[in-house]
């Protein structure tokens, strides 16, 4: 059975080109007029600044709304509107930057040269950075004979009237019949596990999975439910190698799959993150307390981690041949014999 190469991206990936981390997004929300002029929302955000961030604050606002819709509807609308504004601000920036490539004149240093090696790309990001700068980048030319192009499985593209057909500039809607949710051969799947700012549900609402109860939000949308089961099925099998770039290990439903894949199928993974191999320890709730208690994620890192780097993407795919070589070596099923 051939080794399967899987990529998982988190907010730390987009951060390389100006995207917001969760903590930065909270700070930006505090500056939005809809929040600045709303004491209730400001108090919610400040109370969660060091314990859960804006997503937990949003979950509490959503809970208040469910309990008393009339009293909290305006607050929830203001909060969600501010979040959508910040995503739109970030996406406008991504559409404006000319490229994500640090060394565009060197084929071996191109991000797309590396990304076409993966059998599937899963992302937790809801921005359009890669939709615009990777999916529109002639993938078939970077992997001749393997990929004919990219796909966002189960989604339909609706180009805008202005003629800008960039995948990141289009509106996307799910196929109506789940039987149409398929992964096509010879097209690299790009799967946005938590939806996207430019995706629309049947009721016209934005498909963004944000908040504390993400499994529930995922289950509401058949396409996202299918995506998560596809993610599970992809990792929960033998001979898989996973590269995680910028994923901060703060989503329990994703961590649970990672832990199960390591425990039951011997998954090996490589981490690209400022915290490197210390990522699991950093997110452990007991870290910094009087007694450190290793948890399942710690054990998964100890068993499954097969390499890590804290170097940024711009450096790895710039002039850092050492970090780039280590990452490529991890993805090589049968590396050439050499000194130990």
DRENTORLO-950075 format. One record per residue: z, y negated, x negated of N, C-alpha, C in turn; residue in one letter. Coordinates in steps of 0.001 Angstrom, whole numbers, plus 500000, padded with zeros to 6 digits. Layout:
SITE     npz     npy     npx    capz    capy    capx     cpz     cpy     cpx  aa
SITE       Z       Y       X       Z       Y       X       Z       Y       X   A
...
# end
This chain:
SITE     npz     npy     npx    capz    capy    capx     cpz     cpy     cpx  aa
SITE  500000  501199  499148  500000  500000  500000  500000  498750  499111   X
SITE  499054  497828  499315  499011  496640  498455  500205  495730  498686   X
SITE  500633  495086  497625  501737  494140  497728  501303  492946  498556   X
SITE  502164  492512  499447  501872  491365  500317  502568  490127  499772   X
SITE  501814  489049  499688  502313  487798  499131  502469  486795  500271   X
SITE  503687  486339  500462  504010  485458  501586  504646  484181  501063   X
SITE  504287  483058  501681  504843  481758  501313  505627  481195  502489   X
SITE  506827  480692  502221  507649  480019  503229  507992  478627  502722   X
SITE  507673  477626  503541  507893  476232  503148  508952  475575  504016   X
SITE  509716  474667  503402  510690  473869  504131  510503  472397  503811   X
SITE  511429  471582  504311  511287  470131  504176  511218  469678  502723   X
SITE  511824  470437  501827  511785  470072  500423  510388  470081  499838   X
SITE  509477  470828  500464  508093  470815  499998  507453  469462  500292   X
SITE  507500  469025  501540  506898  467741  501908  507566  466573  501201   X
SITE  508819  466759  500820  509560  465694  500136  508871  465274  498836   X
SITE  508124  466187  498230  507412  465867  496996  506406  464735  497185   X
SITE  505955  464526  498421  504957  463488  498689  505489  462432  499654   X
SITE  506812  462289  499711  507405  461219  500498  507966  461637  501836   X
SITE  507925  462925  502161  508499  463389  503418  510011  463288  503412   X
SITE  510586  463184  504603  512031  463059  504725  512727  464416  504626   X
SITE  513807  464479  503860  514765  465564  503985  515618  465284  505217   X
SITE  516373  466296  505681  517174  466114  506894  518165  464965  506746   X
SITE  518791  464860  505571  519767  463789  505360  519096  462417  505370   X
SITE  517899  462344  504815  517172  461080  504795  516690  460710  506201   X
SITE  516333  461725  506967  515874  461452  508324  517003  460872  509164   X
SITE  518222  461375  508959  519372  460801  509661  519548  459334  509283   X
SITE  519457  459028  508004  519606  457639  507563  518527  456753  508170   X
SITE  517308  457288  508279  516221  456500  508869  516456  456278  510358   X
SITE  516986  457278  511029  517266  457139  512456  518306  456054  512714   X
SITE  519258  455924  511821  520287  454890  511987  519670  453490  511973   X
SITE  518488  453360  511388  517840  452072  511321  516859  451789  512438   X
SITE  516641  452757  513312  515734  452533  514420  516425  451722  515530   X
SITE  515738  450739  516124  516361  449898  517162  516972  450691  518306   X
SITE  516320  451783  518710  516837  452579  519821  518195  453178  519506   X
SITE  518462  453380  518221  519762  453915  517800  520712  452779  517431   X
SITE  520206  451766  516730  521041  450639  516313  521712  449970  517507   X
SITE  521013  449910  518623  521525  449217  519811  522203  450150  520800   X
SITE  522526  451372  520348  523135  452360  521230  524379  452917  520539   X
SITE  525549  452435  520918  526786  452843  520249  527035  454341  520356   X
SITE  526674  454911  521497  526875  456354  521705  526075  457147  520662   X
SITE  524805  456809  520470  523972  457533  519512  524422  457279  518083   X
SITE  524807  456050  517778  525282  455753  516425  526529  456564  516100   X
SITE  527444  456650  517046  528659  457433  516814  528339  458910  516621   X
SITE  527372  459415  517401  526985  460814  517251  526425  461079  515854   X
SITE  525549  460205  515399  524948  460404  514087  525977  460273  512969   X
SITE  526818  459261  513040  527827  459085  511994  528802  460259  511953   X
SITE  529131  460802  513104  530097  461908  513141  529530  463179  512523   X
SITE  528189  463280  512447  527569  464495  511916  526888  464270  510572   X
SITE  527107  463108  510002  526420  462762  508753  526729  463756  507642   X
SITE  527952  464237  507576  528348  465174  506521  528647  466570  507056   X
SITE  528286  466821  508319  528608  468131  508900  527564  468526  509942   X
SITE  526368  468835  509463  525343  469328  510375  524132  468431  510500   X
SITE  524302  467134  510281  523167  466231  510295  522645  465885  511675   X
SITE  521452  465299  511686  520917  464761  512934  520619  465848  513957   X
SITE  520325  467078  513495  520008  468142  514447  521235  468543  515266   X
SITE  522400  468587  514639  523625  468902  515390  523971  467748  516320   X
SITE  523755  466508  515853  523967  465351  516728  523060  465430  517948   X
SITE  521792  465785  517737  520860  465931  518853  521315  467031  519797   X
SITE  521797  468137  519257  522263  469239  520103  523413  468795  521002   X
SITE  524297  467937  520468  525417  467455  521274  524932  466506  522375   X
SITE  523949  465688  522062  523378  464801  523087  522702  465640  524170   X
SITE  521982  466674  523745  521335  467556  524711  522370  468250  525595   X
SITE  523491  468651  525010  524550  469300  525788  525169  468327  526789   X
SITE  525373  467090  526362  525901  466073  527283  524921  465843  528438   X
SITE  523630  465838  528132  522613  465641  529169  522622  466783  530177   X
SITE  522748  468015  529673  522770  469159  530603  523987  469103  531513   X
SITE  525089  468572  530993  526311  468490  531793  526239  467351  532809   X
SITE  525703  466201  532389  525599  465038  533277  524241  464362  533074   X
SITE  523179  464915  533666  521826  464386  533437  521688  462895  533711   X
SITE  522234  462423  534810  522058  461009  535165  522701  460079  534139   X
SITE  523840  460482  533598  524576  459621  532675  523969  459594  531271   X
SITE  523274  460668  530897  522849  460778  529500  521329  460829  529306   X
SITE  520572  460732  530375  519119  460806  530242  518567  459710  529332   X
SITE  519006  458473  529526  518497  457374  528701  518858  457563  527231   X
SITE  520064  458081  526982  520474  458337  525600  519576  459397  524962   X
SITE  519337  460486  525688  518509  461564  525144  517085  461082  524916   X
SITE  516532  460342  525863  515169  459818  525706  515081  458901  524491   X
SITE  516094  458060  524299  516085  457135  523166  516158  457897  521841   X
SITE  516987  458912  521797  517158  459698  520577  515864  460447  520245   X
SITE  515306  461117  521235  514080  461870  521001  512923  460929  520641   X
SITE  512882  459779  521271  511846  458810  520937  511959  458324  519511   X
SITE  513191  458113  519044  513397  457673  517667  512968  458761  516680   X
SITE  513276  459999  517001  512874  461115  516134  511352  461208  516059   X
SITE  510701  461091  517200  509243  461170  517219  508620  460011  516445   X
SITE  509222  458832  516541  508720  457679  515784  508775  457958  514283   X
SITE  509891  458528  513824  510047  458781  512392  509034  459830  511927   X
SITE  508795  460861  512750  507776  461850  512394  506396  461196  512335   X
SITE  506099  460338  513300  504799  459654  513298  504651  458769  512064   X
SITE  505723  458098  511684  505721  457254  510489  505405  458090  509253   X
SITE  506043  459235  509164  505829  460125  508032  504394  460662  508028   X
SITE  503890  461033  509208  502540  461584  509280  501476  460538  508950   X
SITE  501707  459291  509356  500757  458235  508989  500671  458101  507465   X
SITE  501810  458225  506823  501826  458170  505357  501028  459326  504774   X
SITE  501210  460528  505307  500505  461693  504783  498991  461573  504987   X
SITE  498586  460958  506077  497155  460749  506314  496575  459719  505348   X
SITE  497417  458813  504882  496953  457727  504012  496853  458123  502546   X
SITE  497709  459051  502093  497663  459382  500669  496368  460142  500368   X
SITE  495730  459851  499227  494409  460433  498974  494408  461930  498695   X
SITE  495484  462446  498103  495512  463862  497746  496946  464280  497457   X
SITE  497193  465582  497517  498493  466100  497089  498388  466741  495699   X
SITE  497197  466696  495136  496989  467322  493833  497410  466376  492717   X
SITE  498193  466914  491789  498633  466133  490639  497580  466106  489543   X
SITE  496872  467223  489409  495849  467335  488353  494536  467796  488976   X
SITE  493881  466949  489756  492705  467375  490519  491513  467795  489669   X
SITE  491505  467478  488390  490374  467829  487536  490527  469212  486903   X
SITE  491674  469855  487115  491935  471164  486514  492094  472201  487627   X
SITE  491118  473079  487762  491121  474044  488862  492363  474923  488831   X
SITE  492800  475321  487630  493946  476226  487536  495259  475541  487905   X
SITE  495268  474199  487985  496496  473484  488333  496509  473017  489788   X
SITE  495478  473296  490542  495412  472851  491921  496393  473621  492796   X
SITE  497042  472916  493697  497927  473586  494649  497127  474564  495499   X
SITE  495918  474161  495905  495144  475072  496743  494708  476317  495977   X
SITE  494523  476217  494667  494193  477397  493867  495335  478406  493935   X
SITE  496556  477900  493975  497711  478790  494095  497902  479270  495533   X
SITE  497770  478372  496489  498074  478723  497882  497121  479764  498466   X
SITE  495875  479796  498016  494948  480783  498572  495308  482209  498168   X
SITE  496247  482362  497256  496679  483697  496846  497546  484385  497895   X
SITE  498085  483607  498838  499029  484184  499794  498307  484803  500992   X
SITE  498867  485919  501459  498317  486581  502644  498662  485820  503916   X
SITE  499717  485039  503881  500093  484195  505020  501001  483085  504525   X
SITE  500889  481920  505160  501758  480786  504870  502560  480482  506128   X
SITE  503870  480577  506023  504774  480190  507105  505450  478884  506702   X
SITE  505571  477973  507646  506255  476720  507348  507203  476352  508465   X
SITE  508341  475788  508085  509318  475270  509040  509099  473785  509279   X
SITE  508148  473209  508569  507892  471775  508662  507033  471452  509883   X
SITE  507323  470311  510486  506586  469886  511681  505688  468695  511398   X
SITE  505518  468375  510119  504622  467288  509737  503208  467837  509551   X
SITE  502279  466955  509180  500876  467360  509079  500366  467255  507634   X
SITE  501279  467300  506671  500878  467161  505270  499824  468201  504879   X
SITE  500133  469478  505094  499197  470520  504691  498054  470681  505680   X
SITE  498299  470369  506949  497202  470405  507916  496063  469518  507430   X
SITE  496437  468371  506879  495440  467386  506446  494937  467650  505033   X
SITE  495838  468005  504120  495456  468061  502713  495167  469464  502190   X
SITE  495507  470495  502943  495192  471861  502486  494218  472562  503424   X
SITE  494482  472529  504719  493616  473250  505649  492216  472654  505687   X
SITE  492091  471370  505341  490783  470721  505293  490170  470725  503892   X
SITE  490706  471556  502991  490325  471456  501568  489379  472560  501109   X
SITE  488502  473024  501985  487502  474034  501591  488151  475265  500966   X
SITE  489042  475872  501731  489762  477048  501255  488798  478145  500809   X
SITE  487682  478278  501521  486734  479344  501194  486152  479170  499794   X
SITE  486095  477921  499302  485579  477689  497954  486609  478042  496890   X
SITE  487889  477946  497252  488956  478263  496302  489225  479759  496231   X
SITE  488762  480502  497226  488967  481955  497229  487697  482636  497718   X
SITE  486600  482488  496979  485335  483083  497416  485444  484594  497545   X
SITE  484941  485114  498651  484996  486545  498883  486240  487015  499580   X
SITE  487266  486133  499685  488494  486548  500367  488689  485819  501676   X
SITE  488707  484468  501622  488922  483678  502834  487638  482948  503209   X
SITE  487338  482985  504499  486248  482162  505027  486758  480785  505438   X
SITE  488070  480645  505525  488683  479391  505925  490090  479633  506414   X
SITE  490747  478596  506933  492113  478727  507440  492138  478953  508951   X
SITE  493310  479260  509465  493506  479359  510908  494947  479004  511246   X
SITE  495137  478418  512414  496462  478291  513019  496417  479224  514225   X
SITE  496881  480448  514069  496662  481469  515098  497204  481056  516465   X
SITE  496436  481375  517498  496877  481137  518862  496825  479707  519328   X
SITE  496304  478794  518502  496264  477379  518844  494819  476891  518930   X
SITE  494593  475929  519831  493289  475317  520017  493316  473875  519504   X
SITE  492251  473491  518810  492168  472157  518226  491389  471224  519146   X
SITE  491917  469996  519341  491268  468989  520180  491071  467723  519353   X
SITE  489865  467531  518777  489619  466347  517950  489737  465062  518764   X
SITE  490204  463981  518141  490345  462701  518842  488998  462019  519038   X
SITE  488992  461009  519886  487754  460286  520185  487238  459483  518998   X
SITE  488120  459188  518028  487686  458353  516907  486837  459111  515892   X
SITE  486645  460400  516118  485777  461174  515238  486438  461714  513994   X
SITE  487701  461398  513763  488437  461921  512605  488900  463335  512928   X
SITE  488173  464321  512445  488432  465718  512824  489385  466435  511877   X
SITE  490060  465710  510999  491066  466335  510148  492024  467148  511004   X
SITE  492389  468320  510510  493296  469182  511265  494615  468460  511539   X
SITE  495011  467590  510648  496252  466850  510849  496130  465708  511830   X
SITE  494930  465291  512129  494713  464165  513029  494378  464613  514450   X
SITE  494274  465913  514654  493914  466458  515961  495159  466802  516772   X
SITE  494975  466925  518080  496005  467467  518963  495738  468962  519119   X
SITE  496820  469744  519132  496701  471195  519240  497476  471688  520462   X
SITE  496898  472655  521164  497570  473268  522316  497486  474784  522199   X
SITE  498481  475502  522721  498430  476970  522641  497341  477547  523547   X
SITE  496796  478669  523123  495936  479428  524024  496745  479778  525273   X
SITE  496108  479736  526430  496839  479945  527682  497305  481377  527847   X
SITE  496500  482329  527408  496838  483745  527576  497379  484293  526260   X
SITE  498618  484794  526246  499189  485327  524998  498369  486448  524375   X
SITE  497497  487083  525145  496663  488133  524563  495707  487548  523519   X
SITE  495521  486232  523584  494660  485542  522622  495397  485166  521337   X
SITE  496684  485478  521273  497452  485215  520058  497120  486312  519050   X
SITE  496192  486046  518172  495786  487041  517184  495579  486374  515831   X
SITE  495706  487177  514785  495415  486729  513424  494043  487265  513059   X
SITE  493102  486365  512830  491726  486764  512542  491587  487226  511092   X
SITE  490711  488191  510904  490429  488670  509556  489687  487592  508768   X
SITE  489932  487542  507464  489239  486659  506532  489500  485178  506790   X
SITE  490537  484881  507570  490984  483505  507730  492469  483460  507389   X
SITE  492831  482614  506448  494230  482573  506008  495111  481982  507108   X
SITE  496121  482732  507568  496986  482208  508634  497986  481186  508124   X
SITE  498048  480061  508828  498995  478980  508555  499847  478850  509808   X
SITE  501122  479218  509703  501949  479429  510886  503146  478484  510862   X
SITE  503188  477584  511839  504238  476576  511919  505333  477093  512861   X
SITE  506356  477693  512264  507376  478405  513020  508135  477522  514005   X
SITE  508263  476244  513713  509022  475330  514568  508131  474310  515264   X
SITE  506836  474639  515408  505937  473725  516094  505519  472571  515210   X
SITE  504987  471524  515837  504452  470397  515073  504421  469159  515951   X
SITE  504512  468013  515319  504492  466743  516063  503183  466559  516820   X
SITE  502097  467111  516314  500805  466938  516982  500434  468130  517875   X
SITE  501433  468926  518259  501216  470020  519204  501740  469614  520575   X
SITE  501036  470049  521611  501429  469724  522974  501575  471002  523800   X
SITE  502654  471051  524563  502889  472168  525482  502075  471953  526758   X
SITE  502132  472924  527661  501358  472843  528903  501732  471624  529732   X
SITE  503005  471192  529639  503444  470036  530426  503160  468709  529711   X
SITE  502504  468779  528556  502178  467575  527803  503228  467158  526801   X
SITE  504376  467820  526807  505449  467469  525884  505169  467949  524466   X
SITE  505808  467303  523506  505651  467686  522105  506370  468998  521831   X
SITE  505728  469877  521075  506335  471156  520718  507027  471023  519369   X
SITE  508283  470578  519406  509107  470438  518217  510399  471208  518420   X
SITE  510685  472133  517532  511946  472870  517598  512945  472160  516693   X
SITE  513798  471363  517312  514803  470597  516584  516123  470724  517333   X
SITE  517209  470886  516595  518508  471016  517243  519260  472208  516702   X
SITE  520419  472450  517274  521285  473504  516757  520893  474886  517267   X
SITE  520355  474973  518482  520036  476277  519072  518532  476532  518990   X
SITE  518037  476724  517787  516606  476887  517597  516059  478187  518183   X
SITE  516776  479311  518098  516235  480526  518726  515938  480345  520211   X
SITE  516789  479619  520918  516534  479364  522340  515291  478498  522510   X
SITE  515176  477458  521707  514016  476570  521807  512730  477303  521463   X
SITE  512789  478219  520505  511617  479014  520139  511196  479914  521300   X
SITE  512174  480537  521953  511878  481482  523032  511226  480815  524228   X
SITE  511417  479499  524374  510834  478778  525507  509304  478753  525420   X
SITE  508764  478752  524205  507324  478643  524001  506767  479999  523548   X
SITE  505927  480647  524338  505401  481969  523956  504749  481996  522583   X
SITE  504038  480936  522205  503366  480932  520908  504394  480933  519773   X
SITE  505471  480157  519913  506484  480115  518862  507291  481398  518823   X
SITE  507522  481993  519981  508198  483293  520036  507359  484344  519313   X
SITE  506054  484303  519547  505151  485238  518867  505155  484983  517361   X
SITE  505153  483717  516983  505191  483372  515562  506433  483963  514885   X
SITE  507586  483817  515542  508813  484292  514897  508799  485819  514775   X
SITE  508287  486505  515787  508185  487960  515679  507178  488355  514595   X
SITE  506140  487546  514424  505180  487792  513350  505845  487600  511993   X
SITE  506683  486593  511880  507437  486359  510642  508350  487547  510348   X
SITE  509068  487999  511374  509931  489166  511190  509128  490386  510748   X
SITE  508046  490672  511480  507248  491845  511166  506613  491785  509791   X
SITE  506319  490574  509320  505713  490412  508006  506707  490701  506893   X
SITE  507943  490226  507047  508943  490417  505989  509644  491768  506061   X
SITE  509766  492313  507272  510520  493560  507433  509609  494761  507228   X
SITE  509129  494892  506009  508295  496018  505608  508350  496112  504086   X
SITE  507963  497245  503537  508029  497400  502077  506975  496557  501367   X
SITE  507183  496386  500077  506194  495805  499167  505782  494391  499547   X
SITE  506761  493563  499819  506512  492158  500127  507158  491297  499050   X
SITE  506452  490277  498634  507023  489277  497738  506913  487925  498413   X
SITE  508028  487233  498474  508133  485974  499196  508434  484841  498228   X
SITE  507672  483757  498336  507971  482530  497595  508469  481502  498607   X
SITE  509642  480943  498348  510217  479918  499215  510210  478592  498462   X
SITE  509495  477614  499008  509426  476294  498388  510043  475267  499327   X
SITE  511149  474674  498883  511767  473591  499647  512493  474026  500898   X
SITE  512778  475319  501059  513567  475772  502199  515037  475778  501799   X
SITE  515844  474995  502498  517245  474820  502127  518199  475859  502655   X
SITE  517687  476933  503276  518508  478055  503772  519570  477594  504769   X
SITE  519198  476685  505661  520150  476189  506655  519811  476621  508083   X
SITE  518812  477487  508231  518455  478004  509552  518888  479460  509637   X
SITE  519922  479726  510431  520495  481070  510479  519481  482116  510906   X
SITE  518624  481779  511884  517683  482786  512364  516691  483178  511279   X
SITE  516360  482255  510390  515476  482571  509267  516249  483341  508194   X
SITE  517463  482887  507901  518288  483594  506912  518539  485038  507314   X
SITE  518743  485276  508600  519014  486645  509069  517845  487572  508758   X
SITE  516620  487070  508908  515444  487879  508582  515388  488136  507082   X
SITE  515652  487106  506304  515653  487241  504843  516681  488284  504401   X
SITE  517875  488191  504945  518947  489129  504588  518563  490563  504962   X
SITE  518034  490751  506164  517635  492080  506611  516502  492634  505746   X
SITE  515556  491778  505380  514433  492231  504562  514896  492689  503182   X
SITE  515870  491988  502616  516409  492382  501314  517194  493684  501435   X
SITE  518069  493760  502451  518948  494918  502604  518188  496194  502936   X
SITE  517205  496093  503821  516559  497294  504341  515224  497623  503679   X
SITE  514554  496621  503109  513224  496876  502575  513059  496431  501124   X
SITE  514145  495983  500512  514084  495621  499104  513233  494407  498799   X
SITE  513174  493448  499733  512381  492234  499525  512784  491533  498226   X
SITE  511788  491088  497486  512005  490254  496322  511455  488862  496624   X
SITE  512195  487832  496221  511751  486477  496521  512000  485543  495348   X
SITE  511238  484463  495355  511273  483453  494296  511544  482112  494961   X
SITE  512447  481325  494379  512883  480068  494986  512424  478880  494143   X
SITE  511774  477936  494806  511445  476638  494200  512261  475603  494959   X
SITE  513289  475074  494318  514233  474178  494991  515051  473451  493924   X
SITE  515452  472209  494174  516275  471501  493183  517548  472245  492805   X
SITE  518034  473104  493690  519253  473858  493402  518970  475190  492719   X
SITE  517719  475583  492642  517357  476830  491974  518121  478023  492518   X
SITE  518607  478856  491619  519331  480065  492014  520698  479753  492630   X
SITE  521139  478499  492546  522418  478116  493133  522328  477719  494592   X
SITE  521163  477903  495212  520955  477453  496584  521911  478127  497567   X
SITE  522046  479435  497494  522904  480150  498450  524349  479685  498337   X
SITE  524818  479500  497123  526194  479043  496927  526387  477650  497514   X
SITE  525391  476793  497329  525507  475407  497795  525643  475318  499305   X
SITE  525023  476240  500041  525073  476177  501515  526160  477057  502104   X
SITE  526887  477768  501260  528006  478577  501751  529115  477646  502256   X
SITE  529597  477841  503492  530618  476942  504050  531900  476870  503237   X
SITE  532187  477907  502440  533417  477895  501656  533245  477232  500293   X
SITE  532028  476838  499961  531793  476203  498670  532559  474882  498585   X
SITE  533271  474702  497507  534079  473510  497325  535482  473618  497865   X
SITE  535763  474712  498574  537109  474928  499100  538007  475620  498086   X
SITE  539240  475889  498470  540167  476527  497525  539771  477952  497154   X
SITE  539122  478666  498093  538700  480040  497823  537246  480187  498248   X
SITE  536403  480622  497312  534988  480829  497638  534815  482246  498152   X
SITE  534228  482372  499347  534016  483682  499959  532525  483976  500039   X
SITE  532001  484843  499185  530575  485189  499257  530219  485760  500630   X
SITE  529061  485377  501131  528628  485881  502433  527344  486695  502281   X
SITE  526724  487038  503409  525536  487892  503365  524377  487223  502627   X
SITE  524276  485914  502746  523199  485229  502047  523420  485274  500540   X
SITE  524670  485122  500105  524978  485260  498673  524527  486630  498173   X
SITE  524869  487663  498926  524518  489021  498510  523007  489220  498492   X
SITE  522301  488607  499464  520843  488713  499489  520235  488055  498247   X
SITE  520791  486924  497836  520301  486262  496627  520575  487128  495399   X
SITE  521745  487702  495339  522085  488522  494176  521202  489764  494073   X
SITE  520783  490305  495223  519969  491523  495233  518472  491243  495201   X
SITE  518046  490167  495893  516622  489964  496087  515971  488883  495249   X
SITE  516775  487947  494701  516182  486857  493940  515549  487390  492657   X
SITE  514266  487101  492482  513535  487588  491311  512957  486435  490510   X
SITE  513604  485292  490610  513153  484130  489859  513384  482856  490638   X
SITE  513571  481761  489926  513799  480471  490572  513490  479360  489590   X
SITE  513144  478209  490140  512966  477015  489323  513432  475809  490118   X
SITE  514012  474856  489417  514414  473596  490077  513426  472480  489763   X
SITE  512281  472818  489202  511283  471813  488848  510450  471438  490081   X
SITE  510109  470172  490237  509359  469721  491417  507910  470185  491391   X
SITE  507293  470228  492576  505915  470680  492695  504967  469846  491854   X
SITE  505189  468548  491827  504297  467678  491050  504304  468053  489571   X
SITE  505433  468557  489094  505514  468976  487696  504900  470362  487515   X
SITE  505243  471281  488417  504737  472653  488306  503217  472677  488320   X
SITE  502634  471882  489238  501180  471862  489346  500587  470638  488654   X
SITE  501322  470144  487684  500826  469106  486796  500595  469717  485433   X
SITE  501459  469374  484479  501255  469885  483123  502297  470922  482717   X
SITE  503011  471481  483705  504067  472453  483396  503520  473876  483471   X
SITE  502854  474297  482425  502256  475630  482402  503316  476728  482410   X
SITE  504514  476436  481897  505559  477455  481848  506035  477804  483255   X
SITE  506386  476790  484045  506864  477043  485409  505757  477638  486275   X
SITE  504542  477154  486105  503415  477675  486886  503139  479126  486508   X
SITE  503232  479438  485240  503009  480811  484782  504075  481765  485296   X
SITE  505319  481307  485347  506395  482161  485858  506190  482471  487336   X
SITE  505744  481475  488084  505486  481676  489510  504320  482641  489709   X
SITE  503262  482481  488946  502119  483394  489043  502505  484812  488634   X
SITE  503364  484929  487641  503800  486246  487189  504548  486976  488300   X
SITE  505360  486246  489051  506098  486858  490151  505152  487452  491197   X
SITE  504003  486803  491393  503059  487262  492408  502110  488339  491900   X
SITE  502205  488682  490617  501307  489676  490041  501895  491069  490239   X
SITE  501236  491940  491009  501807  493267  491285  502035  494094  490044   X
SITE  501062  494076  489119  501165  494913  487922  500851  494072  486700   X
SITE  501848  493310  486251  501604  492432  485092  501228  493229  483862   X
SITE  500426  492621  483020  500011  493289  481787  501226  493563  480905   X
SITE  501230  494711  480191  502365  495015  479324  502547  493913  478276   X
SITE  503771  493651  477949  504052  492628  476946  505478  492768  476468   X
SITE  505901  491898  475600  507272  491979  475077  508285  491728  476183   X
SITE  509406  492407  476097  510446  492285  477121  511177  490954  476948   X
# end
